[in-house]
Amino acid sequence: MDEDPDGYRILKLRAEILDLCSAIRQLQRAGLDHAAAQLLISRKRAQLDQLVRTQGASQVSS
């Protein structure tokens, strides 16, 4: 069975981003600071964008 490690990483990052979005909403509702969570989600989104671009480029060259 051929596994796709990049595909797995993409799914994992998307799940982490969804979890962070949920945590941010909870912090906002509680009136707490959510700057650290916002920064983390920005970093995760950048990682995801880079991974998707890299995977797309490798599929085009194949």
C-alpha positions in Angstrom: 0.0 0.0 0.0 1.5 3.4 -1.1 1.2 5.9 1.7 1.1 9.7 1.0 3.0 11.3 3.9 2.3 14.8 2.5 -1.4 14.1 2.3 -1.4 12.9 5.9 0.5 16.0 7.0 -2.1 18.2 5.1 -5.0 16.5 6.9 -3.2 16.8 10.2 -2.5 20.5 9.8 -6.2 21.1 8.7 -7.4 19.3 11.9 -5.0 21.3 14.1 -6.2 24.6 12.5 -9.9 23.6 13.1 -9.0 22.8 16.8 -7.3 26.2 17.1 -10.2 28.0 15.6 -12.5 26.4 18.1 -10.1 27.3 21.0 -10.0 30.9 19.8 -13.8 31.1 19.7 -14.0 29.8 23.2 -11.4 32.3 24.4 -13.2 35.1 22.7 -16.5 34.1 24.4 -14.8 34.0 27.7 -13.3 37.5 27.1 -9.8 36.2 27.4 -6.7 37.1 25.3 -6.3 34.9 22.3 -3.3 36.5 20.6 -1.0 33.5 21.2 -3.6 31.2 19.6 -4.0 33.6 16.7 -0.3 33.6 16.1 -0.1 29.8 16.2 -3.0 29.5 13.8 -1.2 31.9 11.4 1.9 29.7 11.5 -0.1 26.5 10.9 -1.9 28.1 7.9 1.5 29.2 6.5 2.8 25.6 6.9 -0.3 24.2 5.2 -0.1 26.7 2.3 3.6 25.8 1.8 2.9 22.0 2.0 0.0 22.3 -0.5 2.1 24.3 -2.9 5.0 21.9 -2.6 2.8 18.9 -3.2 1.0 20.5 -6.1 4.4 21.3 -7.7 5.6 17.8 -7.3 2.4 16.3 -8.9 2.8 18.6 -11.9 6.4 17.5 -12.4 5.6 13.8 -12.1 
